[in-house]
Amino acid sequence: MIMKLKRAVLYISVIFLPFLIASCTSPPNLPITQGHLTGTNMSTTTMKPTATVTIINDSFTPENVTIHVGQAVKWVWNDNSYTHNVTFPNGVASPDKINGTWTLLFKKPGIYHYKDTLHFKVFGTVTVLSSN
């Protein structure tokens, strides 16, 4: 009887565990465009960023920024010791860099979480508000 119960719990776990894990993850925020419509990075000369995030001392500073739809955020690498990146859950990502900049235009409102996939403690958020 106990063996049947253990087997039933095991089967239920195997069947429902993937659904449980999927329900705990947040869906990717898709309304981000990288650079121009062609997918290339925007340069600071074609679009002035509204917010700037500096990557220094193994962190994003500031960690959270707020902008409006149609505005851009520029990340500036200033941590010459380590390679970093900016990666969003939907796959939009900067190149791995030690220095330089990367600018991203946000076209839809939302809260966009990002992280440095090379350093698990380095993360941030861009909050995009509707245009007034």
N, CA and C atoms as an extended XYZ file, in Angstrom:
396
Properties=species:S:1:pos:R:3:atomname:S:1:resname:S:1:resid:I:1 pbc="F F F"
N         0.816       -1.191        0.000 N   MET     1
C         0.000        0.000        0.000 CA  MET     1
C         0.863        1.260        0.000 C   MET     1
N         1.904        1.283        0.855 N   ILE     2
C         2.788        2.440        0.926 CA  ILE     2
C         3.545        2.597       -0.385 C   ILE     2
N         3.958        1.504       -1.009 N   MET     3
C         4.663        1.568       -2.288 CA  MET     3
C         3.767        2.157       -3.367 C   MET     3
N         2.478        1.795       -3.367 N   LYS     4
C         1.555        2.342       -4.361 CA  LYS     4
C         1.376        3.836       -4.155 C   LYS     4
N         1.310        4.262       -2.905 N   LEU     5
C         1.170        5.678       -2.594 CA  LEU     5
C         2.416        6.448       -3.037 C   LEU     5
N         3.601        5.906       -2.749 N   LYS     6
C         4.845        6.555       -3.169 CA  LYS     6
C         4.917        6.652       -4.690 C   LYS     6
N         4.511        5.582       -5.372 N   ARG     7
C         4.531        5.579       -6.834 CA  ARG     7
C         3.541        6.602       -7.382 C   ARG     7
N         2.375        6.716       -6.768 N   ALA     8
C         1.381        7.689       -7.211 CA  ALA     8
C         1.895        9.116       -7.032 C   ALA     8
N         2.529        9.385       -5.900 N   VAL     9
C         3.101       10.713       -5.652 CA  VAL     9
C         4.192       11.008       -6.677 C   VAL     9
N         5.017       10.030       -7.000 N   LEU    10
C         6.074       10.204       -7.983 CA  LEU    10
C         5.482       10.525       -9.355 C   LEU    10
N         4.479        9.779       -9.794 N   TYR    11
C         3.852       10.029      -11.088 CA  TYR    11
C         3.217       11.418      -11.143 C   TYR    11
N         2.520       11.781      -10.085 N   ILE    12
C         1.879       13.103      -10.039 CA  ILE    12
C         2.940       14.196      -10.086 C   ILE    12
N         4.038       14.007       -9.376 N   SER    13
C         5.123       14.997       -9.379 CA  SER    13
C         5.715       15.162      -10.772 C   SER    13
N         5.933       14.055      -11.460 N   VAL    14
C         6.523       14.107      -12.793 CA  VAL    14
C         5.571       14.798      -13.777 C   VAL    14
N         4.286       14.562      -13.625 N   ILE    15
C         3.310       15.141      -14.549 CA  ILE    15
C         3.095       16.623      -14.267 C   ILE    15
N         2.968       17.015      -13.023 N   PHE    16
C         2.605       18.391      -12.694 CA  PHE    16
C         3.779       19.324      -12.428 C   PHE    16
N         4.973       18.798      -12.187 N   LEU    17
C         6.124       19.648      -11.893 CA  LEU    17
C         6.427       20.636      -13.021 C   LEU    17
N         6.439       20.208      -14.296 N   PRO    18
C         6.693       21.198      -15.356 CA  PRO    18
C         5.664       22.338      -15.370 C   PRO    18
N         4.394       22.033      -15.116 N   PHE    19
C         3.361       23.074      -15.091 CA  PHE    19
C         3.567       24.008      -13.910 C   PHE    19
N         3.969       23.477      -12.786 N   LEU    20
C         4.225       24.290      -11.608 CA  LEU    20
C         5.396       25.232      -11.848 C   LEU    20
N         6.463       24.721      -12.433 N   ILE    21
C         7.631       25.560      -12.730 CA  ILE    21
C         7.265       26.639      -13.733 C   ILE    21
N         6.525       26.278      -14.778 N   ALA    22
C         6.136       27.255      -15.802 CA  ALA    22
C         5.270       28.361      -15.224 C   ALA    22
N         4.418       28.036      -14.261 N   SER    23
C         3.539       29.048      -13.690 CA  SER    23
C         4.283       30.001      -12.764 C   SER    23
N         5.466       29.625      -12.316 N   CYS    24
C         6.241       30.468      -11.410 CA  CYS    24
C         7.182       31.417      -12.147 C   CYS    24
N         7.371       31.211      -13.429 N   THR    25
C         8.265       32.089      -14.178 CA  THR    25
C         7.461       33.192      -14.829 C   THR    25
N         8.062       34.357      -14.925 N   SER    26
C         7.349       35.476      -15.539 CA  SER    26
C         7.519       35.423      -17.045 C   SER    26
N         6.486       35.808      -17.793 N   PRO    27
C         6.598       35.798      -19.245 CA  PRO    27
C         7.551       36.899      -19.695 C   PRO    27
N         8.216       36.697      -20.826 N   PRO    28
C         9.128       37.740      -21.290 CA  PRO    28
C         8.356       38.986      -21.703 C   PRO    28
N         8.961       40.138      -21.456 N   ASN    29
C         8.374       41.391      -21.910 CA  ASN    29
C         8.805       41.594      -23.346 C   ASN    29
N         7.888       41.487      -24.280 N   LEU    30
C         8.239       41.532      -25.682 CA  LEU    30
C         8.271       42.920      -26.303 C   LEU    30
N         7.656       43.960      -25.731 N   PRO    31
C         7.627       45.227      -26.457 CA  PRO    31
C         8.910       46.032      -26.364 C   PRO    31
N        10.042       45.403      -26.575 N   ILE    32
C        11.327       46.097      -26.606 CA  ILE    32
C        11.847       45.989      -28.031 C   ILE    32
N        12.386       47.050      -28.553 N   THR    33
C        13.090       46.944      -29.824 CA  THR    33
C        14.530       47.327      -29.599 C   THR    33
N        15.395       46.645      -30.263 N   GLN    34
C        16.821       46.889      -30.112 CA  GLN    34
C        17.279       47.759      -31.267 C   GLN    34
N        17.656       48.970      -30.957 N   GLY    35
C        18.146       49.868      -31.977 CA  GLY    35
C        17.079       50.253      -32.976 C   GLY    35
N        17.470       50.430      -34.218 N   HIS    36
C        16.526       50.779      -35.274 CA  HIS    36
C        15.667       49.568      -35.601 C   HIS    36
N        14.687       49.741      -36.451 N   LEU    37
C        13.804       48.637      -36.815 CA  LEU    37
C        14.568       47.490      -37.470 C   LEU    37
N        15.756       47.754      -37.969 N   THR    38
C        16.560       46.697      -38.568 CA  THR    38
C        17.183       45.781      -37.526 C   THR    38
N        17.147       46.187      -36.235 N   GLY    39
C        17.702       45.364      -35.166 CA  GLY    39
C        19.117       45.747      -34.787 C   GLY    39
N        19.691       46.746      -35.453 N   THR    40
C        21.041       47.170      -35.072 CA  THR    40
C        20.969       48.079      -33.864 C   THR    40
N        22.059       48.207      -33.159 N   ASN    41
C        22.090       49.074      -31.978 CA  ASN    41
C        21.960       50.528      -32.394 C   ASN    41
N        21.262       51.298      -31.571 N   MET    42
C        21.159       52.729      -31.813 CA  MET    42
C        22.422       53.387      -31.295 C   MET    42
N        22.822       54.412      -31.952 N   SER    43
C        23.966       55.148      -31.431 CA  SER    43
C        23.445       56.351      -30.658 C   SER    43
N        24.286       56.900      -29.805 N   THR    44
C        23.871       58.050      -29.010 CA  THR    44
C        23.691       59.284      -29.881 C   THR    44
N        24.189       59.265      -31.102 N   THR    45
C        24.029       60.420      -31.972 CA  THR    45
C        22.668       60.425      -32.654 C   THR    45
N        22.025       59.259      -32.810 N   THR    46
C        20.717       59.221      -33.455 CA  THR    46
C        19.567       59.353      -32.467 C   THR    46
N        19.778       59.005      -31.220 N   MET    47
C        18.728       59.136      -30.221 CA  MET    47
C        19.363       59.434      -28.884 C   MET    47
N        19.037       60.555      -28.337 N   LYS    48
C        19.571       60.922      -27.027 CA  LYS    48
C        18.850       60.104      -25.953 C   LYS    48
N        19.600       59.394      -25.113 N   PRO    49
C        18.942       58.599      -24.074 CA  PRO    49
C        18.332       59.487      -22.995 C   PRO    49
N        17.232       59.026      -22.435 N   THR    50
C        16.575       59.723      -21.341 CA  THR    50
C        17.200       59.355      -20.007 C   THR    50
N        17.675       58.121      -19.900 N   ALA    51
C        18.284       57.633      -18.658 CA  ALA    51
C        19.598       56.945      -18.994 C   ALA    51
N        20.531       57.025      -18.064 N   THR    52
C        21.824       56.365      -18.231 CA  THR    52
C        22.078       55.481      -17.021 C   THR    52
N        22.486       54.248      -17.281 N   VAL    53
C        22.846       53.293      -16.234 CA  VAL    53
C        24.329       52.984      -16.401 C   VAL    53
N        25.085       53.133      -15.345 N   THR    54
C        26.517       52.847      -15.374 CA  THR    54
C        26.772       51.482      -14.762 C   THR    54
N        27.612       50.717      -15.427 N   ILE    55
C        28.011       49.415      -14.904 CA  ILE    55
C        29.374       49.609      -14.261 C   ILE    55
N        29.394       49.606      -12.935 N   ILE    56
C        30.623       49.864      -12.183 CA  ILE    56
C        30.574       49.094      -10.861 C   ILE    56
N        31.738       48.650      -10.407 N   ASN    57
C        31.846       47.907       -9.145 CA  ASN    57
C        30.886       46.733       -9.081 C   ASN    57
N        30.772       46.024      -10.197 N   ASP    58
C        29.926       44.827      -10.275 CA  ASP    58
C        28.456       45.119       -9.972 C   ASP    58
N        27.947       46.279      -10.441 N   SER    59
C        26.528       46.590      -10.243 CA  SER    59
C        26.051       47.564      -11.313 C   SER    59
N        24.734       47.625      -11.502 N   PHE    60
C        24.101       48.626      -12.353 CA  PHE    60
C        23.749       49.818      -11.463 C   PHE    60
N        24.174       51.019      -11.850 N   THR    61
C        23.905       52.214      -11.050 CA  THR    61
C        23.305       53.298      -11.934 C   THR    61
N        22.073       53.736      -11.693 N   PRO    62
C        21.146       53.217      -10.688 CA  PRO    62
C        20.600       51.859      -11.121 C   PRO    62
N        20.124       51.116      -10.154 N   GLU    63
C        19.583       49.782      -10.420 CA  GLU    63
C        18.230       49.860      -11.129 C   GLU    63
N        17.445       50.891      -10.816 N   ASN    64
C        16.106       51.054      -11.398 CA  ASN    64
C        15.997       52.433      -12.035 C   ASN    64
N        15.457       52.468      -13.265 N   VAL    65
C        15.216       53.741      -13.944 CA  VAL    65
C        13.774       53.764      -14.460 C   VAL    65
N        13.226       54.971      -14.595 N   THR    66
C        11.873       55.151      -15.119 CA  THR    66
C        11.934       56.106      -16.299 C   THR    66
N        11.312       55.685      -17.402 N   ILE    67
C        11.245       56.504      -18.611 CA  ILE    67
C         9.827       56.435      -19.159 C   ILE    67
N         9.580       57.094      -20.295 N   HIS    68
C         8.282       57.039      -20.973 CA  HIS    68
C         8.425       56.299      -22.304 C   HIS    68
N         7.306       55.859      -22.854 N   VAL    69
C         7.279       55.169      -24.143 CA  VAL    69
C         7.989       56.033      -25.180 C   VAL    69
N         8.813       55.406      -26.008 N   GLY    70
C         9.538       56.111      -27.053 CA  GLY    70
C        10.857       56.702      -26.595 C   GLY    70
N        11.225       56.471      -25.343 N   GLN    71
C        12.499       56.971      -24.831 CA  GLN    71
C        13.497       55.819      -24.732 C   GLN    71
N        14.758       56.194      -24.565 N   ALA    72
C        15.820       55.195      -24.580 CA  ALA    72
C        16.642       55.236      -23.292 C   ALA    72
N        17.257       54.096      -23.002 N   VAL    73
C        18.188       53.978      -21.874 CA  VAL    73
C        19.552       53.614      -22.451 C   VAL    73
N        20.585       54.273      -21.935 N   LYS    74
C        21.948       53.966      -22.342 CA  LYS    74
C        22.677       53.331      -21.164 C   LYS    74
N        23.330       52.192      -21.422 N   TRP    75
C        24.184       51.549      -20.430 CA  TRP    75
C        25.622       51.892      -20.774 C   TRP    75
N        26.383       52.303      -19.753 N   VAL    76
C        27.779       52.693      -19.915 CA  VAL    76
C        28.643       51.740      -19.094 C   VAL    76
N        29.547       51.039      -19.756 N   TRP    77
C        30.460       50.136      -19.074 CA  TRP    77
C        31.602       50.965      -18.507 C   TRP    77
N        31.772       50.899      -17.184 N   ASN    78
C        32.819       51.661      -16.514 CA  ASN    78
C        33.498       50.800      -15.446 C   ASN    78
N        33.455       49.483      -15.663 N   ASP    79
C        34.072       48.533      -14.745 CA  ASP    79
C        35.175       47.822      -15.526 C   ASP    79
N        36.309       48.468      -15.678 N   ASN    80
C        37.351       47.989      -16.576 CA  ASN    80
C        37.983       46.670      -16.165 C   ASN    80
N        37.566       46.108      -15.056 N   SER    81
C        38.154       44.854      -14.589 CA  SER    81
C        37.407       43.620      -15.087 C   SER    81
N        36.090       43.740      -15.306 N   TYR    82
C        35.270       42.569      -15.608 CA  TYR    82
C        34.392       42.802      -16.827 C   TYR    82
N        34.117       41.738      -17.538 N   THR    83
C        33.190       41.764      -18.660 CA  THR    83
C        31.771       41.672      -18.112 C   THR    83
N        30.851       42.475      -18.668 N   HIS    84
C        29.444       42.472      -18.272 CA  HIS    84
C        28.562       42.484      -19.508 C   HIS    84
N        27.270       42.215      -19.295 N   ASN    85
C        26.277       42.367      -20.355 CA  ASN    85
C        24.960       42.809      -19.745 C   ASN    85
N        24.029       43.198      -20.604 N   VAL    86
C        22.670       43.561      -20.204 CA  VAL    86
C        21.760       42.610      -20.967 C   VAL    86
N        21.014       41.765      -20.250 N   THR    87
C        20.204       40.741      -20.899 CA  THR    87
C        18.780       40.766      -20.358 C   THR    87
N        17.804       40.824      -21.278 N   PHE    88
C        16.384       40.805      -20.937 CA  PHE    88
C        15.842       39.399      -21.148 C   PHE    88
N        14.752       39.017      -20.441 N   PRO    89
C        14.205       37.663      -20.543 CA  PRO    89
C        13.772       37.256      -21.952 C   PRO    89
N        13.448       38.234      -22.817 N   ASN    90
C        12.997       37.885      -24.166 CA  ASN    90
C        14.154       37.656      -25.128 C   ASN    90
N        15.381       37.739      -24.634 N   GLY    91
C        16.531       37.463      -25.485 CA  GLY    91
C        17.248       38.697      -25.992 C   GLY    91
N        16.654       39.875      -25.856 N   VAL    92
C        17.350       41.097      -26.249 CA  VAL    92
C        18.524       41.268      -25.299 C   VAL    92
N        19.724       41.442      -25.864 N   ALA    93
C        20.910       41.500      -25.017 CA  ALA    93
C        22.004       42.328      -25.675 C   ALA    93
N        22.780       42.959      -24.830 N   SER    94
C        23.969       43.662      -25.300 CA  SER    94
C        25.063       42.641      -25.555 C   SER    94
N        26.095       43.053      -26.263 N   PRO    95
C        27.270       42.186      -26.330 CA  PRO    95
C        27.969       42.160      -24.967 C   PRO    95
N        28.749       41.135      -24.720 N   ASP    96
C        29.603       41.112      -23.531 CA  ASP    96
C        30.698       42.149      -23.752 C   ASP    96
N        30.865       43.065      -22.771 N   LYS    97
C        31.819       44.161      -22.929 CA  LYS    97
C        32.576       44.425      -21.643 C   LYS    97
N        33.735       45.048      -21.788 N   ILE    98
C        34.480       45.573      -20.643 CA  ILE    98
C        34.294       47.084      -20.579 C   ILE    98
N        34.204       47.715      -21.754 N   ASN    99
C        33.955       49.154      -21.794 CA  ASN    99
C        33.117       49.473      -23.022 C   ASN    99
N        32.574       50.696      -23.070 N   GLY   100
C        31.734       51.107      -24.177 CA  GLY   100
C        30.333       51.447      -23.709 C   GLY   100
N        29.404       51.548      -24.664 N   THR   101
C        28.009       51.874      -24.354 CA  THR   101
C        27.078       51.009      -25.187 C   THR   101
N        25.828       50.992      -24.793 N   TRP   102
C        24.761       50.277      -25.511 CA  TRP   102
C        23.461       50.979      -25.187 C   TRP   102
N        22.668       51.316      -26.210 N   THR   103
C        21.429       52.066      -26.017 CA  THR   103
C        20.249       51.260      -26.538 C   THR   103
N        19.157       51.290      -25.789 N   LEU   104
C        17.968       50.522      -26.138 CA  LEU   104
C        16.742       51.406      -26.078 C   LEU   104
N        15.906       51.352      -27.108 N   LEU   105
C        14.666       52.112      -27.210 CA  LEU   105
C        13.505       51.249      -26.732 C   LEU   105
N        12.618       51.822      -25.908 N   PHE   106
C        11.451       51.095      -25.382 CA  PHE   106
C        10.194       51.656      -26.028 C   PHE   106
N         9.404       50.786      -26.676 N   LYS   107
C         8.252       51.231      -27.451 CA  LYS   107
C         6.907       51.010      -26.784 C   LYS   107
N         6.854       50.235      -25.716 N   LYS   108
C         5.585       49.961      -25.040 CA  LYS   108
C         5.770       50.066      -23.531 C   LYS   108
N         4.705       50.476      -22.816 N   PRO   109
C         4.830       50.577      -21.355 CA  PRO   109
C         4.975       49.197      -20.717 C   PRO   109
N         5.604       49.185      -19.568 N   GLY   110
C         5.776       47.935      -18.832 CA  GLY   110
C         6.939       48.037      -17.881 C   GLY   110
N         7.154       46.956      -17.159 N   ILE   111
C         8.290       46.841      -16.250 CA  ILE   111
C         9.200       45.780      -16.837 C   ILE   111
N        10.419       46.178      -17.139 N   TYR   112
C        11.368       45.319      -17.825 CA  TYR   112
C        12.542       45.007      -16.898 C   TYR   112
N        12.630       43.757      -16.504 N   HIS   113
C        13.725       43.314      -15.643 CA  HIS   113
C        14.873       42.856      -16.534 C   HIS   113
N        16.067       43.171      -16.143 N   TYR   114
C        17.238       42.724      -16.885 CA  TYR   114
C        18.321       42.292      -15.906 C   TYR   114
N        19.315       41.598      -16.437 N   LYS   115
C        20.395       41.116      -15.577 CA  LYS   115
C        21.679       41.005      -16.381 C   LYS   115
N        22.758       40.817      -15.668 N   ASP   116
C        24.041       40.495      -16.256 CA  ASP   116
C        24.178       38.987      -16.126 C   ASP   116
N        24.158       38.282      -17.233 N   THR   117
C        24.198       36.815      -17.169 CA  THR   117
C        25.566       36.281      -16.773 C   THR   117
N        26.571       37.153      -16.732 N   LEU   118
C        27.906       36.724      -16.332 CA  LEU   118
C        28.141       36.865      -14.825 C   LEU   118
N        27.264       37.639      -14.153 N   HIS   119
C        27.384       37.878      -12.709 CA  HIS   119
C        25.982       37.833      -12.106 C   HIS   119
N        25.655       36.761      -11.412 N   PHE   120
C        24.284       36.505      -10.989 CA  PHE   120
C        23.703       37.538      -10.039 C   PHE   120
N        24.505       38.347       -9.371 N   LYS   121
C        23.985       39.346       -8.426 CA  LYS   121
C        23.737       40.701       -9.072 C   LYS   121
N        24.001       40.834      -10.364 N   VAL   122
C        23.905       42.126      -11.038 CA  VAL   122
C        22.617       42.146      -11.859 C   VAL   122
N        21.654       42.991      -11.437 N   PHE   123
C        20.366       43.060      -12.124 CA  PHE   123
C        19.773       44.447      -11.973 C   PHE   123
N        18.749       44.740      -12.771 N   GLY   124
C        18.101       46.041      -12.707 CA  GLY   124
C        16.727       46.008      -13.351 C   GLY   124
N        16.058       47.158      -13.360 N   THR   125
C        14.699       47.281      -13.888 CA  THR   125
C        14.553       48.594      -14.628 C   THR   125
N        13.879       48.523      -15.784 N   VAL   126
C        13.463       49.723      -16.505 CA  VAL   126
C        11.942       49.757      -16.440 C   VAL   126
N        11.386       50.833      -15.874 N   THR   127
C         9.938       51.015      -15.835 CA  THR   127
C         9.599       52.005      -16.941 C   THR   127
N         8.718       51.583      -17.855 N   VAL   128
C         8.331       52.427      -18.977 CA  VAL   128
C         6.874       52.838      -18.789 C   VAL   128
N         6.660       54.141      -18.640 N   LEU   129
C         5.320       54.683      -18.443 CA  LEU   129
C         4.713       55.102      -19.775 C   LEU   129
N         3.382       55.144      -19.838 N   SER   130
C         2.694       55.602      -21.048 CA  SER   130
C         3.029       57.063      -21.302 C   SER   130
N         3.033       57.444      -22.566 N   SER   131
C         3.260       58.850      -22.918 CA  SER   131
C         2.060       59.666      -22.516 C   SER   131
N         2.295       60.901      -22.095 N   ASN   132
C         1.191       61.779      -21.711 CA  ASN   132
C         0.833       62.713      -22.829 C   ASN   132
